[in-house]
Amino acid sequence: MDAATLRDRLVGPYAAVDVVASTGSTNADLRAAAGSGAPDRTALIAGEQLSGQGRRGRGWVSPTGGLYLSVLFRPVGVPAQRVPWLTLLAGVALVRTAADAGVRATLKWPNDLLVGGAKAAGVLAEVTADEAVVLGVGLNVARLPADVEPGAGGLAPTSLADHAAAPVDRTELAVSLLRQLHDLEARWRGLAGDDPALREEYRAHCATLGHPVRVELARGVALLGTARDVADDGTLVVRDETGADHPVSAGDVVHLRVR
């Protein structure tokens, strides 16, 4: 990736854009930077991660050839209950970025990017001690090594290169993703986290809605039903076989086969 081009095209919307060849975890690096007073909208991009992090404490395989980045946000003026929308917002930015690369993608709630039914990207948000949010994105760009294992629920991995009609330039992809993320986040923050247009765009891209699902909750509990809606607070509404609706704020969603 061309660090000079990235800084030239992204500094302004972003307070700082750092690019490193390799690191343990971009999220971990920005969590540490947050404690040292790093400014709002600081971005860090890495060519590879040696200790990438996924949801629920899982590792994230981060081979060379992917796009791994984190952004430090300090969303002053957004109520705490609306902050979780940052991760869904990132999912919308990923769909738009994939489209810029000529790839049609959808979302599995809350923010897994699906291409051809397989996972091409994931998002992890972490709140720091001073109430900043570090938002991390791992996007598979180049073809993956053969030994990359399926994710939670057996979800197969894929990459943009598996579906794009032309080679994907990671520098251009990073510019696209960070610009989309900035535009969505700035509007969302300006509306104090209450953005009806964002909610509707998310719902339009969410392949989970209307699908039979199994939601793997804490302590080995599973919820079976049909995903009916994404509520205004970002929770997934699942209707079980008795007709009862269950709001889900956290859990692994598995799309079940339609019989």
SEGUDREN-74919 format. One record per residue: x, y, z of N, C-alpha, C in turn; residue in one letter. Coordinates in pm, 1 decimal. Layout:
N
n_px,n_py,n_pz,ca_px,ca_py,ca_pz,c_px,c_py,c_pz,aa
X,Y,Z,X,Y,Z,X,Y,Z,a
...
***
This chain:
259
n_px,n_py,n_pz,ca_px,ca_py,ca_pz,c_px,c_py,c_pz,aa
83.7,-119.7,0.0,0.0,0.0,0.0,87.1,124.6,0.0,m
38.7,227.3,-64.7,113.3,351.0,-79.8,76.8,445.3,34.9,d
164.4,452.2,135.8,135.9,532.1,255.5,121.8,680.1,222.4,a
206.3,732.2,133.6,200.3,874.3,100.0,67.1,909.2,33.4,a
20.6,822.6,-57.0,-108.3,845.8,-122.5,-222.0,841.1,-22.1,t
-217.5,745.2,68.3,-323.2,733.6,168.8,-330.5,859.0,255.7,l
-216.6,907.3,301.4,-217.4,1028.3,384.4,-264.9,1149.4,303.9,r
-217.2,1161.4,180.8,-253.5,1275.8,98.3,-403.4,1282.1,73.3,d
-466.7,1166.8,57.3,-608.5,1164.2,20.4,-702.2,1151.6,139.5,r
-648.3,1119.3,257.0,-736.9,1094.4,371.0,-716.8,1188.8,488.6,l
-598.5,1249.0,501.4,-579.2,1344.4,610.2,-658.4,1470.4,575.7,v
-738.2,1513.0,669.3,-838.4,1617.1,649.2,-966.3,1561.5,707.2,g
-1029.3,1466.7,636.7,-1138.2,1393.5,701.9,-1089.4,1319.3,827.1,p
-963.5,1271.1,821.2,-904.0,1202.4,935.8,-792.3,1288.1,994.0,y
-781.7,1287.2,1126.9,-679.5,1367.1,1193.6,-540.6,1313.8,1164.1,a
-527.2,1183.7,1154.2,-398.8,1120.6,1125.8,-424.5,986.2,1059.6,a
-336.7,949.1,968.2,-344.0,819.2,901.6,-204.7,758.2,905.3,v
-188.7,653.1,984.6,-60.5,584.1,994.3,-69.6,451.3,920.1,d
39.0,413.3,854.3,43.1,289.5,777.3,166.1,211.2,820.1,v
145.2,84.0,858.6,256.7,-2.0,899.5,250.4,-131.7,819.9,v
366.4,-190.4,798.2,369.8,-316.5,723.6,308.7,-429.7,803.9,a
335.5,-430.6,934.2,290.5,-540.6,1018.8,272.9,-491.6,1161.7,s
177.2,-548.0,1231.8,158.1,-519.0,1373.3,85.0,-635.8,1436.4,t
78.2,-634.6,1570.2,2.1,-739.3,1636.7,-145.8,-724.1,1609.3,g
-198.8,-606.3,1641.5,-340.7,-578.2,1623.4,-359.6,-427.8,1611.5,s
-422.3,-383.4,1503.5,-447.2,-239.8,1489.1,-540.8,-189.2,1598.5,t
-636.0,-271.5,1641.0,-724.3,-229.0,1750.5,-645.7,-208.9,1879.3,n
-557.6,-303.2,1910.6,-477.6,-291.4,2032.9,-389.7,-167.2,2028.1,a
-331.2,-139.6,1911.2,-246.1,-21.6,1897.5,-325.0,106.8,1921.3,d
-446.6,114.9,1867.7,-524.1,237.3,1885.9,-585.4,246.7,2024.7,l
-612.2,134.3,2088.7,-655.0,141.7,2229.3,-545.4,206.0,2312.4,r
-421.7,166.1,2289.4,-309.4,226.0,2361.9,-295.1,373.3,2326.0,a
-312.5,406.6,2198.8,-301.2,546.0,2155.2,-410.8,632.2,2216.0,a
-529.4,574.1,2233.1,-639.5,649.6,2294.0,-603.3,694.7,2434.2,a
-537.1,606.7,2509.5,-495.7,640.7,2644.6,-390.3,748.1,2649.9,g
-320.0,768.6,2538.3,-216.2,872.0,2530.6,-268.6,1000.6,2467.3,s
-401.7,1005.8,2446.2,-462.3,1128.3,2395.7,-471.2,1140.7,2246.1,g
-465.3,1028.4,2171.4,-477.3,1035.8,2025.4,-609.9,1103.0,1988.8,a
-607.3,1186.5,1884.2,-728.4,1262.7,1850.9,-837.5,1179.2,1785.0,p
-955.4,1235.7,1788.7,-1071.5,1179.5,1719.8,-1037.8,1156.4,1572.9,d
-1085.4,1044.3,1519.5,-1067.4,1007.1,1379.3,-919.9,988.2,1343.2,r
-851.9,914.5,1429.0,-716.8,867.2,1398.4,-728.9,729.2,1335.7,t
-663.3,707.5,1221.6,-672.0,579.2,1151.2,-535.7,511.0,1147.5,a
-537.9,378.3,1157.6,-417.3,296.2,1147.5,-445.4,182.4,1050.5,l
-357.0,166.2,951.8,-371.8,62.6,849.8,-249.5,-27.4,855.4,i
-270.5,-159.3,848.1,-159.3,-254.6,852.5,-166.4,-349.5,733.7,a
-48.5,-387.7,684.6,-43.7,-486.0,577.4,-74.5,-626.2,625.9,g
-43.7,-653.5,752.8,-80.2,-780.9,814.6,-90.0,-761.2,964.7,e
-164.0,-850.6,1029.4,-173.9,-853.7,1174.5,-125.3,-989.7,1223.3,q
-46.1,-988.4,1327.2,4.4,-1113.8,1381.8,-83.7,-1166.7,1494.2,l
-165.4,-1080.0,1552.4,-254.0,-1120.6,1663.1,-390.5,-1055.9,1644.6,s
-446.7,-1071.7,1524.9,-575.5,-1010.7,1496.2,-684.0,-1062.0,1589.7,g
-783.0,-975.5,1613.8,-888.9,-1007.0,1708.7,-1024.1,-1012.7,1638.9,q
-1104.5,-1110.4,1678.1,-1241.1,-1119.5,1629.6,-1338.2,-1101.3,1744.7,g
-1466.3,-1115.1,1714.1,-1567.1,-1101.6,1819.3,-1558.6,-1217.0,1917.8,r
-1603.9,-1190.3,2039.5,-1613.4,-1289.4,2146.5,-1478.7,-1355.8,2176.3,r
-1370.1,-1275.3,2165.2,-1237.9,-1322.3,2203.3,-1169.8,-1413.1,2103.1,g
-1227.5,-1430.0,1984.1,-1165.8,-1516.9,1885.2,-1049.0,-1446.1,1816.3,r
-959.2,-1525.0,1760.1,-855.9,-1469.4,1675.4,-912.4,-1440.8,1536.7,g
-843.5,-1351.9,1463.4,-882.0,-1321.8,1326.1,-759.8,-1346.2,1239.1,w
-768.9,-1441.0,1147.1,-657.4,-1470.7,1058.6,-634.5,-1351.4,966.3,v
-511.2,-1299.9,965.1,-482.2,-1174.5,895.1,-360.5,-1189.8,804.0,s
-371.0,-1270.1,698.3,-254.8,-1292.9,612.0,-222.4,-1170.6,526.9,p
-98.9,-1164.8,480.1,-59.2,-1059.2,388.4,-149.8,-1061.9,265.0,t
-190.9,-942.9,220.9,-279.5,-934.8,105.5,-419.1,-890.1,140.9,g
-447.2,-877.6,273.1,-575.5,-826.1,316.7,-564.5,-678.2,350.1,g
-676.2,-620.3,394.1,-680.2,-482.0,439.1,-724.9,-482.1,584.1,l
-638.1,-437.0,672.1,-665.1,-439.0,815.4,-647.3,-297.0,867.7,y
-753.2,-242.2,922.0,-746.0,-104.2,968.4,-835.4,-84.0,1089.6,l
-800.3,17.8,1167.2,-881.3,58.8,1281.2,-889.9,210.5,1282.4,s
-999.5,260.5,1334.7,-1019.0,404.5,1348.6,-1061.8,433.8,1491.7,v
-1000.8,535.9,1549.6,-1036.7,582.9,1683.0,-1139.2,694.6,1668.3,l
-1256.6,671.5,1723.6,-1362.7,772.1,1721.5,-1390.1,820.5,1863.7,f
-1418.4,949.5,1874.7,-1464.6,1007.6,2000.5,-1599.0,1074.2,1970.4,r
-1707.1,994.7,1966.8,-1837.0,1044.5,1919.5,-1911.6,1127.6,2023.3,p
-1856.1,1243.8,2052.1,-1917.3,1334.9,2148.7,-2056.1,1374.6,2099.9,v
-2152.3,1370.7,2189.7,-2288.6,1408.4,2155.0,-2377.9,1293.4,2114.4,g
-2320.9,1173.3,2099.9,-2401.7,1055.2,2067.3,-2432.5,980.4,2196.0,v
-2559.5,961.2,2230.2,-2593.8,887.1,2352.1,-2536.4,746.2,2351.0,p
-2500.9,697.2,2468.3,-2434.7,567.3,2480.1,-2515.0,455.6,2415.2,a
-2647.7,461.7,2424.8,-2729.6,353.2,2371.1,-2728.4,348.8,2218.2,q
-2681.7,455.6,2153.6,-2675.8,457.3,2007.5,-2536.8,426.1,1953.4,r
-2437.6,422.8,2040.2,-2300.2,398.0,1995.5,-2284.2,262.3,1925.9,v
-2356.5,155.3,1967.5,-2341.2,27.6,1895.7,-2369.6,35.8,1746.2,p
-2440.4,138.3,1700.6,-2466.1,152.6,1557.6,-2338.8,176.1,1478.1,w
-2230.7,213.7,1545.5,-2104.3,231.8,1473.8,-2063.0,105.2,1399.5,l
-2085.1,-11.2,1460.8,-2043.7,-135.0,1394.6,-2134.9,-168.5,1276.5,t
-2263.4,-138.4,1287.7,-2353.5,-161.6,1175.7,-2324.7,-63.5,1063.4,l
-2292.2,58.6,1101.9,-2252.5,161.3,1005.6,-2130.3,115.6,926.2,l
-2035.4,52.5,995.9,-1916.3,0.7,928.6,-1953.4,-107.2,827.3,a
-2054.4,-188.1,859.1,-2100.1,-288.2,763.9,-2151.8,-225.6,635.9,g
-2227.3,-116.8,649.2,-2277.0,-45.9,530.6,-2160.0,9.2,449.5,v
-2059.3,64.9,518.1,-1941.3,116.3,447.9,-1871.7,4.9,370.0,a
-1866.3,-115.3,427.1,-1804.5,-228.4,358.0,-1883.1,-268.7,233.5,l
-2014.4,-269.9,241.9,-2096.2,-303.5,124.5,-2071.2,-203.1,13.1,v
-2068.5,-75.4,49.4,-2042.8,28.5,-50.7,-1903.4,13.1,-112.0,r
-1805.2,-19.4,-28.8,-1668.1,-34.9,-77.0,-1656.1,-154.2,-170.0,t
-1720.7,-264.8,-134.1,-1720.9,-380.6,-222.9,-1782.8,-345.2,-357.6,a
-1890.0,-267.4,-355.6,-1953.4,-225.0,-480.8,-1857.9,-141.1,-564.5,a
-1778.0,-55.4,-499.0,-1678.1,24.2,-571.4,-1576.3,-65.1,-641.5,d
-1553.8,-184.1,-584.7,-1458.8,-279.6,-644.4,-1528.2,-374.6,-742.3,a
-1656.5,-350.9,-768.6,-1730.0,-433.6,-863.3,-1781.7,-563.8,-805.9,g
-1794.9,-569.1,-672.2,-1839.2,-691.7,-606.1,-1969.1,-665.1,-530.5,v
-2070.5,-746.1,-557.6,-2197.7,-732.9,-486.4,-2188.7,-808.6,-354.5,r
-2219.5,-740.9,-245.1,-2209.0,-801.7,-112.6,-2333.3,-770.8,-31.0,a
-2353.6,-851.7,72.2,-2460.9,-829.8,167.9,-2401.8,-838.9,308.1,t
-2488.6,-827.8,408.6,-2443.9,-832.2,547.5,-2515.3,-941.8,624.3,l
-2440.1,-1008.4,709.7,-2498.3,-1096.7,810.7,-2490.6,-1020.1,942.4,k
-2605.7,-1007.7,1007.8,-2609.5,-928.0,1130.2,-2505.3,-977.3,1229.9,w
-2430.7,-885.1,1295.1,-2446.0,-740.6,1280.6,-2363.7,-677.6,1169.2,p
-2247.3,-735.8,1133.9,-2161.8,-662.5,1041.1,-2066.0,-750.2,961.5,n
-2093.4,-879.7,947.6,-2009.8,-963.8,862.6,-2044.0,-936.9,716.4,d
-1941.2,-911.7,635.4,-1962.2,-889.7,493.1,-1967.8,-1024.6,422.3,l
-2077.1,-1050.9,352.2,-2095.5,-1176.3,280.0,-2086.0,-1152.4,130.2,l
-2007.7,-1236.8,63.5,-2000.3,-1235.3,-82.8,-2020.3,-1379.6,-128.1,v
-2124.4,-1402.1,-205.7,-2154.3,-1538.1,-248.0,-2183.6,-1630.6,-131.2,g
-2237.1,-1576.7,-22.8,-2271.3,-1656.9,94.9,-2155.1,-1688.0,186.1,g
-2034.7,-1638.9,155.1,-1916.6,-1662.0,238.1,-1869.0,-1529.2,297.2,a
-1788.7,-1537.7,402.9,-1748.3,-1418.0,477.2,-1621.7,-1358.3,417.8,k
-1630.3,-1228.8,382.6,-1515.3,-1158.0,327.3,-1458.6,-1054.9,422.7,a
-1533.6,-1017.5,526.2,-1484.7,-914.8,619.8,-1562.0,-923.0,750.2,a
-1499.8,-872.0,854.9,-1563.5,-862.2,985.0,-1525.3,-731.4,1052.0,g
-1599.7,-696.5,1154.5,-1582.5,-569.5,1225.6,-1580.0,-597.8,1375.0,v
-1492.5,-526.7,1445.9,-1485.6,-537.1,1591.0,-1473.1,-397.5,1648.9,l
-1564.4,-360.9,1739.2,-1558.5,-231.5,1807.4,-1530.1,-253.7,1954.7,a
-1445.3,-168.7,2010.4,-1410.3,-175.2,2151.5,-1414.6,-35.6,2211.3,e
-1474.1,-24.7,2329.5,-1482.7,103.5,2399.5,-1364.6,114.4,2494.7,v
-1295.8,227.7,2490.9,-1178.4,248.8,2574.4,-1218.5,305.6,2710.2,t
-1120.3,316.5,2799.2,-1146.3,365.8,2934.5,-1199.9,508.4,2933.6,a
-1162.1,588.6,2834.2,-1210.7,727.3,2829.3,-1329.3,742.9,2734.8,d
-1398.3,631.5,2706.0,-1522.7,628.6,2629.4,-1504.7,663.0,2482.2,e
-1383.3,650.5,2432.6,-1364.5,651.9,2287.7,-1401.3,513.2,2233.8,a
-1416.2,502.9,2102.8,-1447.1,375.4,2039.1,-1340.2,345.7,1935.1,v
-1280.1,227.6,1944.2,-1186.8,181.4,1842.4,-1261.3,82.0,1754.2,v
-1274.2,117.1,1628.4,-1349.2,35.7,1531.9,-1250.2,-30.6,1437.5,l
-1243.9,-163.2,1440.0,-1151.2,-237.2,1355.9,-1221.5,-311.6,1244.8,g
-1159.2,-314.6,1127.3,-1213.9,-384.2,1010.9,-1105.4,-473.7,952.3,v
-1140.9,-598.6,927.5,-1052.7,-690.4,856.0,-1121.2,-734.4,728.4,g
-1063.5,-700.6,614.5,-1124.5,-729.9,484.1,-1030.4,-817.8,402.9,l
-1079.0,-933.6,360.0,-999.9,-1023.5,276.1,-999.9,-970.7,133.4,n
-882.8,-936.2,84.3,-871.8,-878.3,-50.0,-814.5,-980.6,-147.6,v
-690.4,-1025.2,-124.9,-628.0,-1125.9,-211.9,-686.1,-1264.4,-182.1,a
-664.2,-1356.1,-272.2,-710.7,-1493.3,-250.1,-647.2,-1548.2,-122.6,r
-725.2,-1623.6,-46.7,-680.8,-1671.6,83.2,-599.2,-1799.9,72.1,l
-509.4,-1822.3,168.3,-439.9,-1950.9,173.5,-540.1,-2065.2,193.4,p
-504.6,-2181.7,149.7,-596.5,-2296.0,155.3,-627.6,-2340.2,296.9,a
-541.2,-2304.0,394.0,-560.7,-2353.7,530.3,-641.8,-2260.6,619.6,d
-701.7,-2154.4,565.1,-787.4,-2067.8,646.2,-915.5,-2143.4,679.4,v
-944.6,-2154.0,808.0,-1058.3,-2234.6,852.4,-1188.6,-2154.9,849.6,e
-1302.4,-2224.9,841.1,-1431.3,-2156.9,847.4,-1448.3,-2083.0,980.0,p
-1534.8,-1981.9,979.2,-1561.6,-1905.0,1099.3,-1671.1,-1967.1,1182.7,g
-1725.4,-1886.5,1275.7,-1831.5,-1932.7,1365.5,-1949.6,-1986.6,1285.1,a
-2000.5,-2102.1,1329.1,-2113.3,-2163.6,1261.1,-2076.5,-2228.0,1129.4,g
-1946.2,-2243.8,1103.4,-1903.6,-2306.9,979.2,-1906.1,-2216.6,857.7,g
-1913.5,-2084.2,880.6,-1921.0,-1990.4,769.2,-1789.5,-1989.7,692.0,l
-1796.3,-2022.2,563.5,-1675.9,-2030.2,480.4,-1617.8,-1892.1,455.8,a
-1483.3,-1883.3,445.2,-1419.7,-1755.5,413.5,-1410.0,-1734.3,263.3,p
-1402.6,-1608.9,222.8,-1379.0,-1574.7,83.1,-1305.9,-1441.8,79.3,t
-1278.2,-1392.9,-41.7,-1208.8,-1266.0,-57.7,-1266.1,-1191.8,-177.6,s
-1236.5,-1062.5,-185.7,-1283.0,-984.8,-300.3,-1222.8,-1038.0,-429.6,l
-1097.2,-1083.5,-423.6,-1031.0,-1133.1,-544.6,-1101.2,-1254.8,-602.4,a
-1173.3,-1329.0,-518.3,-1245.6,-1446.3,-567.0,-1366.8,-1407.2,-652.5,d
-1407.5,-1280.2,-645.2,-1532.1,-1240.1,-710.0,-1517.9,-1119.5,-802.1,h
-1411.0,-1042.3,-786.7,-1394.3,-922.4,-868.4,-1353.9,-958.6,-1011.0,a
-1400.5,-878.4,-1106.3,-1368.2,-903.3,-1246.2,-1229.6,-852.6,-1283.2,a
-1174.1,-762.6,-1199.1,-1042.4,-704.7,-1226.5,-962.4,-704.2,-1097.3,a
-829.6,-693.6,-1106.6,-748.5,-687.9,-985.0,-791.7,-573.5,-893.3,p
-785.9,-598.7,-762.8,-827.3,-499.7,-663.6,-703.1,-435.8,-603.1,v
-693.3,-304.9,-614.8,-580.2,-230.0,-560.4,-608.7,-196.1,-414.1,d
-522.0,-240.2,-323.0,-549.4,-221.7,-179.7,-543.8,-75.0,-137.7,r
-458.0,4.1,-201.1,-453.9,146.3,-167.0,-586.8,213.2,-201.6,t
-636.5,188.3,-323.2,-765.6,245.7,-362.8,-878.5,192.7,-276.3,e
-869.6,65.2,-240.1,-972.7,6.2,-154.6,-973.2,72.6,-16.7,l
-854.5,96.8,39.6,-846.3,162.5,169.7,-902.4,303.6,163.6,a
-872.2,375.6,56.5,-927.2,510.3,41.0,-1078.9,504.6,34.1,v
-1131.4,412.3,-45.2,-1276.0,399.5,-58.5,-1341.5,367.0,74.5,s
-1287.7,268.6,145.8,-1348.2,226.8,271.5,-1344.6,339.6,374.1,l
-1231.3,405.8,389.2,-1221.7,510.5,490.1,-1305.9,632.4,453.2,l
-1318.4,662.8,326.0,-1407.9,773.4,286.6,-1553.4,738.3,312.9,r
-1593.7,616.3,277.2,-1731.4,575.0,304.4,-1758.5,576.4,454.0,q
-1663.6,525.8,530.5,-1679.7,522.5,675.6,-1690.4,663.1,731.9,l
-1605.9,753.7,684.7,-1611.7,891.7,732.8,-1745.6,956.1,700.3,h
-1790.5,941.8,575.7,-1915.2,1007.5,535.8,-2033.5,957.2,617.4,d
-2041.1,826.6,637.7,-2151.0,769.9,715.3,-2142.4,810.9,862.2,l
-2021.3,803.4,919.1,-2005.4,834.2,1061.6,-2029.0,981.8,1089.5,e
-1982.9,1069.5,1000.7,-2001.6,1213.7,1022.6,-2150.3,1249.9,1021.6,a
-2226.4,1192.9,927.1,-2370.0,1221.8,923.2,-2439.8,1163.9,1045.2,r
-2405.4,1040.1,1080.6,-2463.5,973.6,1197.3,-2434.6,1053.4,1324.6,w
-2311.6,1099.3,1341.0,-2276.8,1176.9,1459.8,-2349.9,1310.5,1461.3,r
-2360.5,1372.9,1343.9,-2430.7,1500.1,1335.3,-2577.6,1490.0,1372.9,g
-2633.1,1369.5,1359.8,-2772.8,1344.4,1397.4,-2782.6,1281.1,1535.4,l
-2675.0,1292.3,1613.4,-2668.8,1236.4,1748.9,-2698.2,1086.8,1749.9,a
-2653.4,1018.0,1644.8,-2669.9,873.5,1638.0,-2806.8,826.8,1593.5,g
-2895.1,918.9,1558.4,-3031.4,883.2,1518.5,-3047.1,914.1,1370.2,d
-3012.2,815.9,1285.2,-3006.2,836.6,1141.4,-3100.2,739.5,1070.9,d
-3224.1,781.2,1043.1,-3319.6,690.3,978.1,-3272.5,639.2,842.4,p
-3204.1,722.4,765.4,-3157.2,679.0,633.3,-3054.6,566.7,647.3,a
-2967.3,576.4,747.5,-2870.0,469.9,772.2,-2940.5,340.7,809.9,l
-3040.3,349.6,895.6,-3111.8,228.0,936.0,-3176.6,160.2,816.7,r
-3235.7,238.2,728.0,-3301.5,179.1,612.5,-3199.7,119.5,515.7,e
-3085.7,186.3,498.7,-2983.5,130.9,410.2,-2928.5,1.6,468.3,e
-2908.0,-0.7,599.7,-2859.8,-124.4,662.0,-2959.5,-237.3,639.3,y
-3086.1,-212.2,665.5,-3187.0,-316.8,648.7,-3190.0,-367.5,504.7,r
-3171.8,-276.4,409.7,-3175.4,-316.0,268.3,-3061.8,-411.1,233.5,a
-2948.7,-399.2,303.1,-2832.4,-483.4,274.0,-2825.1,-608.1,361.5,h
-2909.2,-617.6,463.3,-2895.3,-724.6,562.1,-2962.2,-853.1,514.5,c
-2880.6,-951.4,474.7,-2932.9,-1079.0,425.7,-2993.1,-1163.1,537.5,a
-2967.8,-1126.6,660.9,-3022.2,-1202.8,774.0,-3173.3,-1186.1,784.2,t
-3224.1,-1069.8,747.2,-3366.3,-1042.5,762.8,-3450.0,-1134.3,673.9,l
-3554.1,-1193.5,734.2,-3640.6,-1286.4,664.0,-3586.4,-1427.3,655.6,g
-3469.0,-1450.5,715.8,-3401.2,-1579.8,704.4,-3418.8,-1660.3,832.3,h
-3438.6,-1792.3,821.6,-3435.0,-1875.4,942.9,-3293.3,-1877.1,998.8,p
-3282.3,-1860.5,1130.3,-3150.3,-1847.0,1191.8,-3142.3,-1927.1,1321.1,v
-3019.5,-1956.5,1357.7,-2987.0,-2002.8,1492.5,-2892.4,-1899.8,1551.9,r
-2930.2,-1846.7,1666.9,-2845.6,-1748.0,1733.3,-2780.5,-1814.8,1853.3,v
-2648.8,-1822.0,1850.4,-2574.6,-1884.4,1959.3,-2544.5,-1777.9,2063.7,e
-2613.5,-1788.4,2175.7,-2604.0,-1690.4,2282.7,-2501.0,-1734.3,2386.3,l
-2492.9,-1661.8,2493.4,-2396.5,-1694.0,2599.2,-2433.8,-1824.7,2669.1,a
-2333.8,-1887.4,2728.2,-2351.1,-2008.3,2810.5,-2413.0,-2123.9,2732.4,r
-2386.1,-2130.5,2602.9,-2431.2,-2243.7,2523.8,-2578.3,-2243.6,2487.4,g
-2648.9,-2133.9,2513.3,-2791.0,-2125.1,2481.2,-2807.6,-2086.9,2334.0,v
-2903.9,-2149.6,2266.5,-2930.3,-2119.2,2125.9,-3075.5,-2077.5,2108.2,a
-3096.8,-1980.0,2023.1,-3231.0,-1932.2,1988.7,-3257.4,-1963.8,1843.0,l
-3367.5,-2036.4,1816.0,-3407.5,-2069.1,1679.9,-3528.1,-1986.0,1640.7,l
-3527.6,-1938.6,1519.0,-3642.1,-1860.9,1473.2,-3613.9,-1796.6,1339.3,g
-3690.1,-1692.9,1308.5,-3674.2,-1618.4,1184.2,-3639.1,-1474.4,1218.2,t
-3536.2,-1423.4,1155.0,-3496.6,-1284.1,1178.0,-3599.7,-1192.8,1113.6,a
-3663.4,-1110.1,1195.9,-3774.4,-1028.9,1147.4,-3737.0,-884.0,1119.4,r
-3644.1,-828.6,1200.7,-3615.5,-686.4,1185.4,-3487.0,-653.2,1259.3,d
-3431.7,-538.0,1225.5,-3326.9,-476.5,1305.4,-3389.7,-354.4,1369.2,v
-3398.2,-355.0,1501.2,-3464.2,-247.3,1574.2,-3383.4,-118.7,1564.6,a
-3445.1,-9.1,1604.0,-3379.5,120.9,1594.2,-3253.6,129.4,1679.5,d
-3242.1,43.7,1782.2,-3120.6,43.6,1864.5,-3015.0,-53.8,1811.8,d
-3041.6,-117.0,1695.5,-2944.7,-206.5,1633.5,-2960.0,-352.4,1671.2,g
-3048.4,-384.2,1764.8,-3067.3,-524.0,1802.8,-3143.9,-598.8,1693.4,t
-3115.3,-729.6,1684.7,-3183.8,-816.4,1589.7,-3308.1,-873.8,1656.3,l
-3421.0,-866.4,1588.6,-3545.9,-920.6,1641.3,-3571.2,-1055.9,1576.0,v
-3573.8,-1161.7,1658.2,-3593.7,-1297.8,1609.7,-3726.7,-1350.1,1662.3,v
-3810.0,-1400.4,1573.2,-3939.6,-1456.6,1611.6,-3929.4,-1608.2,1617.5,r
-3961.3,-1666.8,1733.8,-3950.2,-1811.6,1748.3,-4076.3,-1880.4,1695.6,d
-4078.9,-2013.7,1705.2,-4189.6,-2090.3,1645.4,-4322.2,-2067.0,1715.3,e
-4320.7,-2009.3,1835.4,-4445.6,-1977.9,1904.8,-4499.4,-1841.0,1867.2,t
-4424.5,-1765.4,1789.5,-4465.6,-1630.9,1751.1,-4412.8,-1522.4,1842.9,g
-4331.8,-1560.1,1941.7,-4276.1,-1461.3,2033.9,-4150.7,-1397.5,1973.6,a
-4136.5,-1267.3,1990.9,-4021.3,-1194.7,1940.8,-3915.1,-1180.8,2049.5,d
-3790.4,-1200.4,2009.7,-3677.6,-1191.9,2102.6,-3576.1,-1091.0,2050.4,h
-3547.3,-984.0,2125.3,-3441.6,-892.4,2084.1,-3304.8,-951.2,2117.5,p
-3214.0,-949.5,2022.3,-3079.9,-1004.7,2040.6,-2979.3,-891.2,2023.3,v
-2902.8,-864.6,2128.0,-2802.9,-758.3,2120.2,-2663.5,-812.2,2092.8,s
-2641.2,-940.2,2123.2,-2509.7,-1001.2,2099.7,-2527.2,-1151.2,2082.2,a
-2450.6,-1208.7,1991.0,-2456.0,-1352.9,1966.9,-2412.0,-1384.0,1826.5,g
-2373.3,-1509.1,1803.3,-2333.9,-1554.2,1669.9,-2457.8,-1600.8,1594.5,d
-2483.0,-1539.3,1480.9,-2598.5,-1574.0,1398.4,-2555.0,-1671.0,1289.2,v
-2625.9,-1781.2,1279.3,-2601.4,-1879.7,1173.8,-2723.5,-1882.4,1083.3,v
-2703.7,-1858.0,955.2,-2812.6,-1867.6,859.1,-2841.3,-2015.0,832.0,h
-2964.8,-2056.0,854.5,-3001.8,-2194.5,832.7,-3055.1,-2214.4,690.2,l
-3043.7,-2337.0,643.4,-3095.1,-2366.9,511.2,-3247.5,-2357.7,510.5,r
-3300.3,-2303.3,403.0,-3445.0,-2295.7,386.7,-3495.1,-2428.2,332.6,v
-3586.6,-2491.0,404.9,-3636.5,-2622.5,362.2,-3740.5,-2608.3,253.6,r
***
